Amino acid sequence: MSIRTPLTYLAGAAVLMSIMAGGAVYASSSSSAANAATETPAETLTVYWSDGDSGRLSDGTKFRLHGIDSPETGSMKQRGGAKCEAERALGFDAKEAALELTRGKTVRIRETRGADRYERTVLSLDLDGEDVAALLVAGGTHRTWDYDGRQKKPDWCAGASS
């Protein structure tokens, strides 16, 4: 019994050492993978659009597209909602354009710029090598908007009769 006890402790120590060594290798490989993902995001993601310029990515990131604006789809009674019914109608068109552009496709994050006042990540998305925001503006349903530079928000109700 006295001979087995030191051997048992030695075997147990060897097992623990190998578990710890394996955990250290796993931790170092996963942290280097995490660092690589932060520096150059390469993960492909799908998009759920809340409206024409914001939504949620398949990894759970709530986002706002950088540098563009789309008409609001929220009720005129809602804070941050549409200013007129014409804006709401245009907003649903803008959301549909974003949906059609990304439906069945994956995007990549090009660049992140921190959080907006609603705690969404302001970012640029890449779709097949092209900027999603630029494609939406080119489609006519969105407008460029430099909200970082305190530019006035586009007036989607100008010329509308509601």
URUR-V44397 format. One record per pair of residues at least 4 apart in sequence whose ideal C-beta (glycine too) atoms are under 7 Angstrom apart, sorted by the first residue. I is the first residue (numbers start at 0). GAP is how many residues later the second one is. Records with the same first field share a line. If there is no record, write none. Layout:
# URUR-V44397
I = GAP, GAP
This chain:
# URUR-V44397
0 = 4
2 = 4
3 = 4
4 = 4
5 = 4
6 = 4
7 = 4
8 = 4
9 = 4
10 = 4
11 = 4
12 = 4
13 = 4
14 = 4
15 = 4
16 = 4
17 = 4
18 = 4
19 = 4
20 = 4
21 = 4
22 = 4
23 = 4
24 = 4
25 = 4
26 = 4
27 = 4
28 = 4
29 = 4
30 = 4
31 = 4
32 = 4
33 = 4
34 = 4
35 = 4
36 = 4, 6
40 = 67, 68
41 = 66
42 = 16
43 = 62, 64
44 = 12, 13, 14, 61, 62
45 = 12, 60
46 = 8, 10, 55, 60
47 = 7, 8
48 = 6, 46, 49, 50
49 = 4, 5
50 = 19, 21, 22, 40, 44
51 = 18, 19, 39, 42, 43, 45, 46, 89, 90
52 = 11, 12, 15, 16, 17, 89
53 = 9, 10, 11, 66
54 = 8
55 = 4, 5, 6
56 = 4, 6
60 = 60
61 = 58, 59
62 = 57, 58, 60
63 = 52, 56, 58
64 = 60, 67, 68
65 = 47, 56, 57, 58, 67
66 = 66, 77, 78, 79
67 = 65, 68, 69, 74, 75, 76, 77
68 = 73, 74, 76, 84, 85
69 = 21, 24, 71, 72
70 = 11, 16, 19, 20, 23, 85
71 = 8, 9, 10, 15, 19
72 = 9, 15, 18, 19, 22
73 = 4, 6, 7, 8
74 = 6
75 = 5, 6, 7, 8
76 = 4
81 = 5, 6, 9
82 = 4, 74
83 = 73, 76, 78
84 = 4, 77
85 = 4, 71, 74, 76
86 = 4, 69, 70
87 = 4
88 = 4
89 = 4, 66
90 = 4
91 = 4
92 = 4, 48
93 = 4, 47, 48
94 = 4
95 = 4
96 = 4, 39, 42, 44
97 = 4, 38
98 = 4
100 = 26, 31, 34, 35
101 = 5, 25
104 = 22
106 = 18, 19, 20, 25
107 = 18
108 = 14, 16
109 = 14, 15, 16, 21
110 = 12, 13
111 = 9, 11
112 = 9, 10
113 = 8
114 = 4, 5, 6, 7
115 = 4, 6
123 = 7, 9
124 = 7
125 = 5
126 = 5, 8
129 = 4, 5
130 = 4
131 = 4
132 = 4
133 = 4
134 = 4
135 = 5, 6
136 = 5, 6, 7
142 = 11
144 = 6, 8, 9
145 = 5
146 = 4
